[in-house]
Amino acid sequence: MANILTDTQEIVMKPKEVIFRRKAEHVVENLKKRNISALYCTTSRDAISEIRKMIPEGSTVALGGSVSVIQSGLLDTLRTMKIKLLDRYREGITNDEVEEILKQGVSADVLVTSSGAVTAEGKLVNEDGRGNRVAGMIFGPKKVIFMVGMNKVVATVDEGLSRIKNVAAPLNCIRLGIDTPCARTGFCDDASCHAPQRICSQIVIIESNRVKDRLTVVLVGQELGY
């Protein structure tokens, strides 16, 4: 007879833990087929421990805009490391300083960020407002590390784009204080969304990686970011 969960905590968490791991095993395998390094960590703490090992001492490290990096505690950890952190989130930073940091980030040794979505087939789906984050994913930094909660794993590219526009974008617009149709209603209205408010401007779908070990995806068995 199959084991039936009865404890309230197990009813809520155990199925998620099992599905997260099973999905991750499938996605990690497909990422590796695309020459994208990948691993799965059960917790943010474990993921941070692995990511620390990937960043050489003395490296210049850039940050792509990422709630996941902040929420997980990874940003706090990076601030304690012996690296040159291009910290766009530091207290008291000016708009001009942020602009300069974004430019420097394109040629950093390491870019630490997240991904808007990762598909079951191992494709990375992202959409930017300014393009600095996706630019660094494509070219420039010698290493790009993606910290991705399992809430961002989707079946297809189309689902990934829908997730970005209808889940992540409204939340990010509210966070950034930007007045867009999705911030007002919670749903994407592409035809009515225009620059300069629009944050969905450049779509990048990474289908493979030609440079071995340049891209690493660290999947985390938690819900992280938007």
C-alpha positions as semicolon CSV with decimal commas, in nm:
position;residue;x (nm);y (nm);z (nm)
1;M;0,000;0,000;0,000
2;A;0,132;0,346;-0,093
3;N;0,238;0,580;0,186
4;I;-0,017;0,860;0,229
5;L;0,102;1,182;0,387
6;T;-0,099;1,294;0,688
7;D;0,119;1,549;0,866
8;T;0,018;1,904;0,765
9;Q;0,375;2,019;0,699
10;E;0,451;1,711;0,492
11;I;0,130;1,751;0,292
12;V;0,241;2,100;0,191
13;M;0,616;2,053;0,147
14;K;0,700;1,690;0,069
15;P;0,533;1,672;-0,275
16;K;0,703;2,000;-0,372
17;E;1,042;1,870;-0,263
18;V;0,996;1,551;-0,463
19;I;0,874;1,728;-0,777
20;F;1,143;1,996;-0,755
21;R;1,412;1,729;-0,743
22;R;1,261;1,522;-1,024
23;K;1,222;1,827;-1,246
24;A;1,572;1,944;-1,164
25;E;1,727;1,610;-1,260
26;H;1,557;1,633;-1,599
27;V;1,650;1,999;-1,657
28;V;2,012;1,958;-1,542
29;E;2,058;1,672;-1,788
30;N;1,920;1,881;-2,075
31;L;2,125;2,187;-1,982
32;K;2,441;1,978;-1,995
33;K;2,344;1,852;-2,342
34;R;2,352;2,220;-2,447
35;N;2,703;2,261;-2,303
36;I;2,566;2,459;-2,008
37;S;2,706;2,350;-1,672
38;A;2,432;2,280;-1,419
39;L;2,367;2,145;-1,072
40;Y;2,082;2,122;-0,824
41;C;2,093;2,235;-0,461
42;T;1,812;2,169;-0,217
43;T;1,853;2,500;-0,033
44;S;1,982;2,852;-0,095
45;R;2,252;2,792;0,164
46;D;2,386;2,494;-0,030
47;A;2,365;2,690;-0,355
48;I;2,562;2,982;-0,209
49;S;2,830;2,742;-0,087
50;E;2,867;2,601;-0,440
51;I;2,867;2,943;-0,605
52;R;3,143;3,069;-0,373
53;K;3,368;2,795;-0,510
54;M;3,309;2,915;-0,868
55;I;3,434;3,271;-0,810
56;P;3,814;3,313;-0,794
57;E;3,959;3,548;-0,533
58;G;4,029;3,891;-0,679
59;S;3,770;3,860;-0,954
60;T;3,563;4,153;-1,071
61;V;3,202;4,042;-1,018
62;A;2,898;4,207;-1,174
63;L;2,535;4,166;-1,071
64;G;2,246;4,133;-1,311
65;G;1,924;4,277;-1,172
66;S;1,797;3,988;-0,960
67;V;1,561;3,958;-0,666
68;S;1,671;3,594;-0,633
69;V;2,032;3,697;-0,560
70;I;1,912;3,936;-0,289
71;Q;1,643;3,714;-0,136
72;S;1,865;3,407;-0,113
73;G;2,139;3,587;0,079
74;L;2,387;3,547;-0,204
75;L;2,440;3,924;-0,231
76;D;2,530;3,945;0,139
77;T;2,779;3,663;0,090
78;L;2,939;3,826;-0,214
79;R;2,992;4,141;-0,010
80;T;3,210;3,945;0,235
81;M;3,431;3,783;-0,030
82;K;3,773;3,897;-0,148
83;I;3,649;4,017;-0,484
84;K;3,582;4,348;-0,658
85;L;3,203;4,351;-0,641
86;L;3,027;4,594;-0,875
87;D;2,754;4,648;-0,618
88;R;2,463;4,825;-0,783
89;Y;2,257;4,776;-0,466
90;R;2,484;4,942;-0,213
91;E;2,329;5,205;0,010
92;G;2,356;5,564;-0,108
93;I;2,459;5,480;-0,465
94;T;2,373;5,749;-0,721
95;N;2,213;5,702;-1,063
96;D;2,538;5,804;-1,231
97;E;2,730;5,545;-1,030
98;V;2,479;5,276;-1,125
99;E;2,518;5,372;-1,491
100;E;2,895;5,335;-1,469
101;I;2,867;5,002;-1,288
102;L;2,635;4,866;-1,559
103;K;2,893;4,956;-1,824
104;Q;3,176;4,795;-1,626
105;G;2,967;4,483;-1,577
106;V;2,982;4,391;-1,945
107;S;3,356;4,326;-1,913
108;A;3,358;4,179;-1,561
109;D;3,524;3,845;-1,487
110;V;3,202;3,700;-1,349
111;L;2,834;3,790;-1,387
112;V;2,602;3,666;-1,111
113;T;2,234;3,680;-1,196
114;S;1,919;3,473;-1,235
115;S;1,706;3,372;-1,531
116;G;1,348;3,473;-1,600
117;A;1,273;3,113;-1,688
118;V;1,445;2,782;-1,763
119;T;1,266;2,534;-1,986
120;A;1,241;2,159;-1,944
121;E;1,458;2,128;-2,255
122;G;1,732;2,339;-2,095
123;K;1,680;2,674;-2,267
124;L;1,729;2,999;-2,074
125;V;1,459;3,261;-2,137
126;N;1,507;3,625;-2,042
127;E;1,367;3,968;-2,121
128;D;1,527;4,298;-2,021
129;G;1,433;4,661;-2,005
130;R;1,777;4,810;-2,077
131;G;1,962;4,504;-2,200
132;N;2,275;4,517;-1,983
133;R;2,191;4,189;-1,809
134;V;2,116;3,988;-2,124
135;A;2,415;4,149;-2,297
136;G;2,643;4,006;-2,028
137;M;2,479;3,666;-2,057
138;I;2,559;3,657;-2,428
139;F;2,910;3,801;-2,436
140;G;3,171;3,969;-2,220
141;P;3,211;3,818;-1,872
142;K;3,431;3,509;-1,867
143;K;3,178;3,331;-1,644
144;V;2,805;3,370;-1,594
145;I;2,639;3,211;-1,291
146;F;2,261;3,182;-1,281
147;M;2,090;3,120;-0,946
148;V;1,740;2,997;-1,029
149;G;1,458;2,890;-0,800
150;M;1,251;2,596;-0,917
151;N;0,947;2,824;-0,945
152;K;1,107;2,951;-1,267
153;V;1,121;2,612;-1,439
154;V;0,864;2,589;-1,720
155;A;0,776;2,344;-1,994
156;T;0,837;2,558;-2,303
157;V;0,986;2,886;-2,426
158;D;0,635;3,025;-2,478
159;E;0,549;2,945;-2,117
160;G;0,872;3,113;-2,011
161;L;0,788;3,433;-2,197
162;S;0,436;3,430;-2,054
163;R;0,576;3,384;-1,706
164;I;0,811;3,679;-1,750
165;K;0,537;3,909;-1,882
166;N;0,253;3,807;-1,648
167;V;0,436;3,711;-1,327
168;A;0,779;3,872;-1,308
169;A;0,717;4,197;-1,497
170;P;0,418;4,320;-1,290
171;L;0,604;4,253;-0,965
172;N;0,923;4,418;-1,089
173;C;0,732;4,724;-1,210
174;I;0,576;4,764;-0,867
175;R;0,917;4,714;-0,703
176;L;1,073;4,978;-0,928
177;G;0,781;5,219;-0,910
178;I;0,712;5,202;-1,285
179;D;0,362;5,270;-1,415
180;T;0,281;5,004;-1,677
181;P;-0,039;4,822;-1,776
182;C;0,080;4,504;-1,603
183;A;0,154;4,694;-1,281
184;R;-0,200;4,831;-1,284
185;T;-0,383;4,506;-1,364
186;G;-0,139;4,222;-1,302
187;F;-0,162;4,111;-1,666
188;C;0,050;4,192;-1,972
189;D;-0,107;4,431;-2,223
190;D;0,168;4,432;-2,482
191;A;-0,006;4,663;-2,729
192;S;-0,051;4,934;-2,466
193;C;0,294;4,914;-2,309
194;H;0,550;5,160;-2,446
195;A;0,891;5,307;-2,369
196;P;1,025;5,455;-2,152
197;Q;0,814;5,278;-1,887
198;R;0,818;4,940;-2,060
199;I;1,065;4,693;-1,901
200;C;1,015;4,411;-2,154
201;S;1,232;4,532;-2,440
202;Q;1,494;4,272;-2,536
203;I;1,418;3,901;-2,551
204;V;1,711;3,660;-2,530
205;I;1,675;3,284;-2,555
206;I;1,994;3,092;-2,488
207;E;1,974;2,757;-2,663
208;S;2,335;2,647;-2,624
209;N;2,678;2,754;-2,504
210;R;2,984;2,731;-2,728
211;V;3,242;2,818;-2,461
212;K;3,280;2,529;-2,218
213;D;3,199;2,614;-1,854
214;R;3,120;2,978;-1,932
215;L;2,755;2,938;-1,830
216;T;2,653;2,763;-1,508
217;V;2,297;2,723;-1,386
218;V;2,246;2,651;-1,016
219;L;1,891;2,532;-0,963
220;V;1,761;2,573;-0,608
221;G;1,482;2,363;-0,457
222;Q;1,300;2,672;-0,330
223;E;1,083;2,949;-0,470
224;L;1,316;3,242;-0,531
225;G;1,258;3,582;-0,688
226;Y;0,982;3,677;-0,923
